[in-house]
């Protein structure tokens, strides 16, 4: 059997990007099932003797696609993917969509190239008169916080793609609706099971005392991540006498504002902002957590690697109960109302878990099952990705 040949294009470590982490986790498994060549992002330097690079060929990001290769170009909604969309415009390929909202990326590209005329034309092509009017309003400085989510602009990029691979059923439906006739396949997102370390040791290191419930937020700190909901919930739990402690893992634009809000709320003794976590640190923190927090609102249609990382560590999550989050199993992902209305729900969830060892144990079992049965183990996810690439390109080898 002739191996499927794949040309991989995505952010790569040492970039601190969730999709770069995904690439490092998946590529060793993918290289056992396909002949993989990795595109080097502009200015990228290999991170020493990284095991995940072993045996992989590399090409400059703008090199022509080798004959017989299927380009898998990974699109996410941040500037790390600017070179990927430039590549897609040049050569086409199969788009692997990690966010279904690409409006922010379209803005970043226009700002980088100073090509706002193209931005207006493509937003208009994607969304008709409303898209053109929105582009014109932006030129005059009028920007609505929900505009990117209401006008996702995915068609601006996907019209250059030969096919699309997504990670949720909702993403598949949305791509088919906005790009009729474009082949789409759904595959599980690969998330490796972390090395957990000693849970009790990590609880001590994180300052968890007695019967305190450990809540953990994971991911880049942006306004949409629900940090205000988390902080209001923690303040209410404190007033109710529910013993809970919060650890926030991640970096981002909201880190300083969040720390200031913690101090203003008088919660410094209950909150620890960890910042960036190494692989070892992340495994320990996630396994020590009693409940992961993913109250994201609004959503860019992301697959939520954060929720899956909690599951892989055997930790249940609280998620905003709408859109793609509704696809997560209920026994592992408790739903709370989106936005500020989620405060009361989250308080009830934490208060119910506090002091209830049996319910926490059941939730942990559900989280482990959600990861295992969801096909997220990297070797299994790599098989699904190879199968989708073969089917989409007509490769029957």
N, C-alpha and C positions, 0 to 999 in steps of 0.2 A: 504493500500500500504506500502511495506517495504521500508524504506529510503535507498537511495544509500549510501554506506559507503566509505568515501574517506580518504586516508592517504596523508597528505599535506607535501611536502618537498621543502622548499625554504629558502633563507635568511629572517630573521625576524628583526623588530625593536628591539633594538635601532641601528642596523646596518644601516649606511647611504647609502642605496642601493635603486635604483629605484624599484627593484623587492620586496624588503622588504616593501616599501611603498604600492606597489600594493597588497601584501598579507594582510596588515593591513586594507586596504580599502575593499577588497573583502571577507575576511573570515567571518565577521559578517553576510553578505548576504548569503554566501554559507552555513553557519551553519543552516539557516532557511529552506534550501532545501535539505540538506544531513546530514548524521551523520559524523562529521569531527573530525579526530585525527591529531594533528600537530606534526611533527618530530622536536625535539629540536636540533638546530645546536650545534656542539661541543663547550663547554665553554659558551654557551648562558645563560644569566640571564634574566628572565622576567622583562620588564620595568615597575615595580610598578603595580598599578591597571589599566592596560591598558584595556579599554572597549572592544577592538577587541578580547581579549583573553577569554572573558566571555563565559562560557559554553563549551569551547573546551577541549577535552582530549589531553594529551601530552605523547609522548614516546621519549626515546633517539634516536638519529639519526641512530644508527646501530641496533636497535631492529628489530627482524623479522616482516614481514608484517602480521598483524592480519588476520585471516580467513575472507574472504568475503569483504576485503577492496580493493579499487582500488587506487594504489599509483600514485599520480600526482607529478612528480619530475621536478622542474622548473630549466631549464638550461639557464644560461647567460654567457657572455664571459668575466668573471673576477674572481679573486681568491675567492670571497665569495661563489662560487658554487663548490669548490673543494670537500667538504664533500658530496654534492649532487651526483657528478659523482662517488664517491667511493661507495655510497649507490646503485647507478644504476648498477655498476659492480657486487656488491654483490647479489642483490635481483631482479634486473630488475624493470619494471614498465612502466607506461605511461610517456613519456617525454613531458613536456610542454616547447616548444622552444621559447625563447624570442629573441635569436639571431640565425641566420642561419649559421654564421661563428663561429666555435668553436676552431679554430686553436690556438688562444691565450690561451684558457683554457687548451688545450692539452700541450702547452709549460709550463704553470704554474704548471700543475700536474707533469710533468716530472722533473721540477726544485725542487718541494717540495719533491718528492720521490727519486730524483736522479736516475730515471729509464729512461735514454735516449735511451736505447735499445728498450724498449717498444714504446717510442715515434717514433723512426724510423720505427719500424714494422707497427705501426698503421697508420702512415702517408703514408707508402708505400701501405698498404691495401686500404686506401681511395683514393689514387691518382696514384697508379701504380709506374712505374719507376721514373717519375718526383717527386713524393712524397718522394721516397727513396733518390734521389739525393739532394732534398731540405733539408732533415734531416741531411744528411752527410755534406752539406755545413754549416749548423748551428753549427755542432760540431767543425768546423774549424773557426767559427766566422763570416761567411758571411751571412748577414741577409738583405733582401730587404724589404723596407717599405710596399710594396704592396703584399708581399708573403702570409701573412695570409688571405688576401681577395681573392687572386687568388686560394688558396688551403685551402678551408674552413674546411676540416677534420671533418665535421659533422657525417659522417658515422662511425668514430671511436667510438663514443658514442652511436649513435642510433642503432647500431647492437645489443646493450644490451637491447633495449627497445621493448616492445610488441606492442606499437602504439605511435603516436605522435600527439600532439595538437599544432597548430600554430595560429598566429593572422593576417596573411595577405595572399592574394591569391598567391603572389610571393613565400612566404615561403612554401606554400603547394606544388607548382609546383617543387621547388628545392628539397624538401625532397623526393618527389616521384621519381625524376630523379636520385638522388644519392642512394636511398634505395628502389629499386623496390620491390613491394609486401608488404611493411610495411604500415599498415593502418594509414591514416592521416586525421584529421578533422580541419577545420578552425573555430575559435570562436572570437568574438570581445574582445579586451583588455579592462578590467574594469578601468575606471578613474572617480573618484568622482568629482562632481561639487564643487568647493571651495566656502567658505564663503568670499565674495569679500570685505566687509567693505565699507567705504566711499571713492569713487574714487577720489573726489577732495582733500580729506585729504591726501590720499596716493600720489597724484601728488605733493602736497606741501612737503610731507616728503621726496620724492625722488629728490626734487630740480628742478622740471620741471617748467619752466617759460613761460608765455605768450602763443605763438603759437608753442612752441617746440613740436615735435613729439617724443613720448617715445618708444624707441626700447628696447626689453628685450631678452637676451639670457638665456636659462635655461638648466642646466645639468652639469655633470662632465666635467671639463675643460681638454680636451685632444687635441692633434694635429689634430685629425680627425673631430673635432667639428666646424671647419671653422672660428676660432677666427681671423685668419689673414685676411680672406676675409671681416669679419665684420669691423675690424679696418681700413682697406684700404678704405672701403666704407664710413665710418664715416669721414675719412680725406678728401675724395673727396666731401662729402656733405658740410663739413665746408668751403672748398674752393669755392663751388658754392653758399654759403650763405643760404643753407637750414637749418633751425633751427631744430636740432635733438639731443636727449640725449640718452645715452646707459646705461642700468643697466645690469650687469652680475651676475646671480644667480648661485651659485654652487662652488664646491671645486674641487681640482685635481692637477695633476702634472704640468699643464701649468699656474697656477695662478700667480706665481712670474714672469715668463717670460712675461705674458700678461700685467701685471701692468708696467713692465719696458718698454714694447713696447708702451704703452699708453703715458707714460712720454716722451719717445723719439720722439713721433709724436706730442707732444704739445697738447694733448687732455685731460689732467687731468680735465679740467673744464667741459668736456662733458661726462665723463665716471665715473660710480660708480661701483666698484666691491663689491657686497653685501656679497658674500660668502654663507655659509649655511643659508637657510631660514626656519623658523618654519612654521607650517601649516597656522597659521594666517597671517604671513608675506607674504608667497607665494601667498595666495589668494588675498591679497591686491595689490601686485606687478603685478600679471598677469592681474587682472581686470583693473589696471591703464594703462597697455601697449596699445599702438596703433597698434604695430606690433611685433609679436614674430619672433625670428630668429632661424631657424633650417637648416643652410646650410651645413649639415654634408657631408663630402667626404674624403675618401671612406666610405662605410657603411658596417657594419657587419650584415646587414639584420634585424636590430632592428625594432621593431614596432613603435618606436618614441612616447613614453609616453609623451615626452616634447611637441610635436605638439598637442597631444590630450588634455593635460592639458591647453594649450592656448585655444583650442576650447571650453573646458568646462567652461572657464571663459569668453567666448564670444569675444575672441581676435583672429584675423586672423594671419597667419604665412607666412613667406617666406621660402621655402624649396629648397634644391638641386633637380632639376628636373630630377631624374632618379630612376630606380629600384622601391622599394616599396613605395617611396614617391609619385610616380605617381598615386597611388591608392587613395590618399587624394582628396576630392572634390575641383575642381578648384576655386569655389567661396569662399573657406576658406583658400586655400593654393596656393599662387602664386608661380610659378616655376621660379627659376633662374638657370643659367648654373652651373654645378658642378665645384668645384675648383676655381682657380683665375679668370677664365672667368666670374664668377658670380658677380664680383665687379660692373661692368657696369650695369648689370641687377638690382642689389640691389639698386644702386644709383637711377636708373630710377623709381623703385617701390616706394621708400621713397619720392622722389621728387614729384611724382604724388599724393601721399596721403597727403602731406603737404598742409595745407590750403584748402583741399577738404573735408568738413564735410560730404557731401552726400555720397561720395565714401567710406569713413571710416565707415559710418553707415551701408551701404550695406554689406561691408566686415564683420562687427560684426554679422549681421544677418546670414550670410553664415556660420560663425564659430559656432554659437549656434546650427544651423541646423545640421552641420556635426557631432557634439557630440551627439545630440539627436537621429538622424536617423541612426547613426552608431552602435547603440546598446551598447554604452560604459557605460551607467548608471549601477552601480555595481549590482543591483538586477537583471537587465535584462541580464547582462554578466554572472552572476552566474548561471542563468537558462540555458544559452547556454552551459556553461562548464559542468554542471551536465548532460545535454542531450547528449553531446559528450562522456562523460565518460561512460554513460550507453550503448550507441551504440557501442563504441569500445570494451567494455568488455562483450557484449551480455546480459546485465542486462535489462530485460524488465519490472522490477517492476514499 
